[in-house]
Amino acid sequence: MKIKLVRSVIGRPQYQVDTVKALGLKKIGESREVNDTPAIRGMVETVKHLLEVEA
């Protein structure tokens, strides 16, 4: 599964900032290939408004 950070984490609750960091994303526009596991899906669901997801 490919994820891309498309919105800033500035002004977001700390748990959302931590979740984005745990997904390995730091800068807007940065993308990453991650394994499609239930844990990753849960993290993506938590910050779905900040990400673009390609299956």
N, CA and C atoms as a LAMMPS dump frame, in Angstrom:
ITEM: TIMESTEP
0
ITEM: NUMBER OF ATOMS
165
ITEM: BOX BOUNDS ff ff ff
-5.0000000000000000e+02 5.0000000000000000e+02
-5.0000000000000000e+02 5.0000000000000000e+02
-5.0000000000000000e+02 5.0000000000000000e+02
ITEM: ATOMS id mol type element x y z
1 1 1 N 0.856 -1.159 0
2 1 2 C 0 0 0
3 1 3 C 0.909 1.231 0
4 2 1 N 0.593 2.206 -0.839
5 2 2 C 1.395 3.421 -0.93
6 2 3 C 0.625 4.567 -0.27
7 3 1 N 1.299 5.287 0.624
8 3 2 C 0.674 6.42 1.3
9 3 3 C 1.492 7.677 1.031
10 4 1 N 0.801 8.82 0.988
11 4 2 C 1.458 10.096 0.715
12 4 3 C 0.874 11.143 1.649
13 5 1 N 1.739 11.921 2.295
14 5 2 C 1.302 13.003 3.174
15 5 3 C 0.953 14.213 2.31
16 6 1 N -0.309 14.647 2.355
17 6 2 C -0.748 15.76 1.51
18 6 3 C -1.176 16.988 2.308
19 7 1 N -1.295 16.866 3.634
20 7 2 C -1.641 18.008 4.48
21 7 3 C -0.681 18.074 5.66
22 8 1 N -0.493 19.267 6.172
23 8 2 C 0.451 19.491 7.266
24 8 3 C -0.082 18.958 8.59
25 9 1 N 0.843 18.603 9.474
26 9 2 C 0.471 18.17 10.822
27 9 3 C 0.503 19.336 11.811
28 10 1 N 0.847 20.525 11.346
29 10 2 C 0.871 21.702 12.221
30 10 3 C -0.543 21.988 12.715
31 11 1 N -0.665 22.154 14.02
32 11 2 C -1.961 22.454 14.614
33 11 3 C -2.829 21.237 14.868
34 12 1 N -2.324 20.063 14.553
35 12 2 C -3.072 18.822 14.775
36 12 3 C -2.789 18.303 16.179
37 13 1 N -3.702 17.491 16.718
38 13 2 C -3.453 16.892 18.038
39 13 3 C -2.18 16.038 18.019
40 14 1 N -1.547 15.928 19.159
41 14 2 C -0.269 15.216 19.25
42 14 3 C -0.38 13.771 18.783
43 15 1 N -1.513 13.101 19.05
44 15 2 C -1.635 11.705 18.631
45 15 3 C -1.618 11.573 17.11
46 16 1 N -2.119 12.581 16.39
47 16 2 C -2.072 12.537 14.93
48 16 3 C -0.654 12.786 14.429
49 17 1 N 0.051 13.707 15.053
50 17 2 C 1.453 13.966 14.7
51 17 3 C 2.274 12.699 14.912
52 18 1 N 2.066 12.033 16.043
53 18 2 C 2.798 10.803 16.351
54 18 3 C 2.463 9.69 15.371
55 19 1 N 1.21 9.6 14.953
56 19 2 C 0.796 8.562 14.008
57 19 3 C 1.459 8.769 12.652
58 20 1 N 1.488 10.01 12.173
59 20 2 C 2.143 10.308 10.891
60 20 3 C 3.627 9.968 10.977
61 21 1 N 4.253 10.297 12.096
62 21 2 C 5.673 9.99 12.291
63 21 3 C 5.896 8.476 12.305
64 22 1 N 4.986 7.736 12.946
65 22 2 C 5.098 6.278 13.021
66 22 3 C 4.937 5.634 11.645
67 23 1 N 4.2 6.292 10.764
68 23 2 C 4.051 5.795 9.396
69 23 3 C 5.286 6.103 8.548
70 24 1 N 6.212 6.875 9.097
71 24 2 C 7.464 7.163 8.399
72 24 3 C 7.397 8.368 7.487
73 25 1 N 6.432 9.256 7.713
74 25 2 C 6.28 10.442 6.874
75 25 3 C 6.679 11.68 7.664
76 26 1 N 7.395 12.601 7.003
77 26 2 C 7.858 13.809 7.677
78 26 3 C 7.422 15.078 6.961
79 27 1 N 7.532 15.1 5.641
80 27 2 C 7.267 16.319 4.885
81 27 3 C 6.061 16.136 3.968
82 28 1 N 5.375 17.233 3.688
83 28 2 C 4.259 17.204 2.752
84 28 3 C 4.796 16.775 1.388
85 29 1 N 4.081 15.887 0.735
86 29 2 C 4.489 15.388 -0.57
87 29 3 C 5.318 14.123 -0.495
88 30 1 N 5.77 13.763 0.69
89 30 2 C 6.569 12.551 0.865
90 30 3 C 5.656 11.331 0.788
91 31 1 N 6.104 10.31 0.068
92 31 2 C 5.313 9.083 -0.026
93 31 3 C 6.156 7.896 0.4
94 32 1 N 5.454 6.825 0.732
95 32 2 C 6.133 5.648 1.263
96 32 3 C 5.3 4.412 0.971
97 33 1 N 5.973 3.327 0.692
98 33 2 C 5.33 2.023 0.509
99 33 3 C 5.331 1.324 1.861
100 34 1 N 4.146 0.907 2.328
101 34 2 C 4.033 0.228 3.621
102 34 3 C 3.297 -1.094 3.437
103 35 1 N 3.537 -2.024 4.351
104 35 2 C 2.831 -3.301 4.321
105 35 3 C 1.365 -3.082 4.664
106 36 1 N 0.499 -3.873 4.056
107 36 2 C -0.94 -3.752 4.288
108 36 3 C -1.34 -4.685 5.427
109 37 1 N -1.152 -4.209 6.664
110 37 2 C -1.496 -4.994 7.844
111 37 3 C -2.615 -4.287 8.605
112 38 1 N -3.308 -4.994 9.49
113 38 2 C -4.36 -4.345 10.28
114 38 3 C -3.84 -3.159 11.105
115 39 1 N -2.629 -3.254 11.626
116 39 2 C -2.065 -2.16 12.421
117 39 3 C -1.849 -0.912 11.562
118 40 1 N -1.284 -1.106 10.378
119 40 2 C -1.05 0.018 9.466
120 40 3 C -2.378 0.609 9.017
121 41 1 N -3.342 -0.247 8.706
122 41 2 C -4.666 0.24 8.292
123 41 3 C -5.309 1.096 9.38
124 42 1 N -5.141 0.699 10.639
125 42 2 C -5.677 1.477 11.749
126 42 3 C -5.025 2.841 11.852
127 43 1 N -3.7 2.883 11.661
128 43 2 C -2.994 4.164 11.705
129 43 3 C -3.422 5.06 10.55
130 44 1 N -3.569 4.475 9.36
131 44 2 C -4.001 5.247 8.192
132 44 3 C -5.408 5.794 8.419
133 45 1 N -6.283 4.998 8.998
134 45 2 C -7.655 5.438 9.28
135 45 3 C -7.659 6.628 10.244
136 46 1 N -6.74 6.638 11.198
137 46 2 C -6.655 7.717 12.184
138 46 3 C -6.312 9.06 11.542
139 47 1 N -5.477 9.048 10.515
140 47 2 C -5.033 10.3 9.886
141 47 3 C -5.392 10.347 8.399
142 48 1 N -6.49 9.706 8.028
143 48 2 C -6.866 9.62 6.612
144 48 3 C -7.101 10.988 5.977
145 49 1 N -7.465 11.99 6.78
146 49 2 C -7.701 13.335 6.26
147 49 3 C -6.392 14.056 5.909
148 50 1 N -5.253 13.49 6.299
149 50 2 C -3.952 14.084 5.993
150 50 3 C -3.221 13.334 4.882
151 51 1 N -3.733 12.173 4.496
152 51 2 C -3.037 11.282 3.572
153 51 3 C -3.799 11.062 2.276
154 52 1 N -3.052 10.622 1.269
155 52 2 C -3.604 10.033 0.055
156 52 3 C -3.154 8.586 0.073
157 53 1 N -4.073 7.665 -0.199
158 53 2 C -3.748 6.242 -0.128
159 53 3 C -3.995 5.598 -1.481
160 54 1 N -3.008 4.831 -1.953
161 54 2 C -3.149 4.015 -3.159
162 54 3 C -3.025 2.562 -2.736
163 55 1 N -4.006 1.769 -3.084
164 55 2 C -4.012 0.358 -2.67
165 55 3 C -2.974 -0.453 -3.343
